[in-house]
Amino acid sequence: MGAVTGLLVEAHDGRPTKIEGNPDHPQSLGAASAMHQASILNLYDPDRSAKVTEKGAESTWQKFEAYVKTVSLAMVPGCDS
């Protein structure tokens, strides 16, 4: 099963600048982990990849999604779809 965390995102000029927990969310009760809060830094990382690559060569989102689906299904016991 998955986990859910209610988050609020503060934005300035249409760009997210701060992430915090939503105090009205019944599961998280206003808590946000350091990982949630730090995830915003990934948006502004100059070394962040601008395209999908496979073994150093440019690839497509469709190939990436197919690969993730294959790997994800292989991790689920008894699932051979």
Summary of the structure (lengths in Angstrom):
residues: 81
radius of gyration: 17.3
end to end distance: 18.7
largest distance: 47.7
contacts: 148
relative contact order: 0.12
helix: 32%
strand: 21%
